[in-house]
Amino acid sequence: MITATRWFDDVLNPEGAEAVTVALPYAGAAGRAFRPLHPYLPDGCALALVDLPGHGRRMSETCLRDAEAVIDGVLDAIGTLGSRRLVLLGYSLGGWLAYEIATRLTEAGTPPAGLIVCGTRAPHHGIGHPPVAHLPAGETFLREAVAMGLASPAMLELPGLADLFATALHADLTVVQSFAFRPRPPLPVPACVVGFDADWLVPEPALRAWDDLCAAPPLHQRLMGGHLAMHDQQEEFGTAIRAGLDHVLGVRKEG
């Protein structure tokens, strides 16, 4: 049985899991953003929801601001999962982290079963928006982030919480700006790329560029909506992730 740890806010479907999907959320979010995926998990597949320091149940901890520190922490946590088949699922910033973790596991001789990235530019295409982490964390910064589509407008509508949200988001966007892409051989594991048709932050060329980083062509899926459409299109997003999991885990469709 897989149990929750400091890095995993929760583990869904832990009993008897033969595979586990480690879910890394977008900037400013906690692992619980992926909870609506629960009904879409294949049999025998658990979902480990990642909370970075300063997020979700770890709100009292100091946020990390360096990509290397985040990657090292998640890699250590993955080491507690045992020998189960591992899928790395990342959304936006989480997609970059998932890719980097997949490459490091591969370099160590323990490649994951697969990679799923959502709303994520191929890392060699840059961040795709003007940097905002140079602004002090606070309401002005948060308004700029919301205006760019990097954060939900709802963050500005909760009295007294704007500064709290801004702290985690500011740290994560600093992580984004500290991320250094390093060219490697194409990733030799199956991959899935989920994009959104109205996401100006991650246009089609930045999604198709994932083909350059994968040894085999990824499964590409496109949904309606903007950068954070996983919340507006929950059923469609869940169905896309299920298709991605079936693809990377090699599940055959009947009929």
C-alpha positions, -999 to +999 in steps of 0.1 A: +000+000+000+012+035-008+009+060+020+009+098+019+042+116+028+052+152+033+055+157-005+023+138-013-008+156+000-028+124-006-026+092-026-058+082-043-065+044-050-035+033-029-047-003-023-030-029-044-017-003-070+006-017-096+012+017-111+013+052-096+009+085-113+028+114-096+008+146-103+027+179-103+004+210-104+007+243-122+023+274-105+006+285-073-015+253-070-015+224-046-019+187-054-056+188-047-061+205-081-059+170-095-085+154-072-113+155-099-092+129-119-101+102-093-130+087-113-108+085-145-080+064-131-075+030-146-078+000-124-046-007-105-033+029-109-028+052-079-026+090-081+000+107-058-008+144-054+023+165-050+024+195-026+055+217-028+067+234+004+044+264+011+015+249-008-017+230+003-011+211+036+025+225+036+014+261+038+034+267+070+067+258+052+089+281+033+084+280-005+113+268-027+124+292-053+150+271-072+141+245-098+169+222-087+157+221-051+122+213-062+133+185-085+156+170-058+127+170-033+103+152-057+129+127-067+135+118-030+098+114-025+094+092-056+120+069-040+094+060-013+070+045-039+088+013-044+091-006-077+057+002-091+053+015-126+057+053-125+039+078-146+048+115-143+019+139-149+025+176-149+005+207-157+022+239-169+052+244-145+045+208-133+050+196-169+085+210-170+093+194-136+078+161-148+099+161-179+131+170-160+124+142-134+117+117-162+151+125-178+170+122-146+153+089-138+162+077-173+198+088-169+199+068-136+188+037-154+152+037-139+131+053-165+094+060-157+066+041-175+055+073-192+051+111-192+020+132-195+023+170-199-007+194-199-008+230-209+031+229-210+054+245-235+082+222-246+110+235-223+134+245-251+107+270-263+111+292-232+084+305-208+063+323-234+053+353-214+069+384-199+086+376-166+066+388-136+086+373-107+107+405-105+076+422-089+073+419-051+049+392-041+015+409-033-017+421-049+000+441-077+020+410-087-011+388-085-031+411-107-004+410-133-003+372-131-041+370-135-041+394-164-016+371-182-037+340-175-011+326-151-036+325-122-073+322-118-092+355-113-109+338-083-076+344-064-084+381-063-119+376-050-111+360-017-108+387+010-075+386+029-061+356+009-046+375-021-012+379-003-012+342+007-019+330-028+006+355-042+035+341-020+032+306-034+026+318-070+056+342-068+079+314-056+067+290-084+072+316-111+107+322-097+112+285-101+100+288-138+125+315-144+153+295-127+146+264-149+176+258-172+168+235-201+197+211-209+196+192-242+195+154-238+189+124-260+152+119-268+132+105-239+127+068-245+094+064-228+058+069-242+044+104-237+011+123-240+007+160-247-026+177-237-031+213-250-060+238-251-072+257-282-074+291-265-042+289-245-021+318-257+006+309-233+011+275-249+003+277-286+003+248-310+040+251-321+051+250-284+030+218-279+042+201-311+078+208-301+075+180-275+080+157-305+116+169-306+122+156-270+106+122-273+120+091-291+085+081-302+058+106-313+037+115-283-001+111-282-014+146-288-048+157-275-065+191-277-093+204-256-113+236-256-104+264-233-076+286-219-045+279-198-063+266-167-092+249-186-087+217-165-111+233-140-137+245-166-136+213-187-133+186-159-150+158-178-131+164-210-098+168-191-104+136-171-112+117-203-080+130-219-059+120-189-074+086-189-065+082-226-030+094-218-026+069-190-039+041-212-014+051-239+017+053-217+008+022-197+001+002-229-036-005-221-053-021-251-088-011-261-112-039-268-132-039-300 
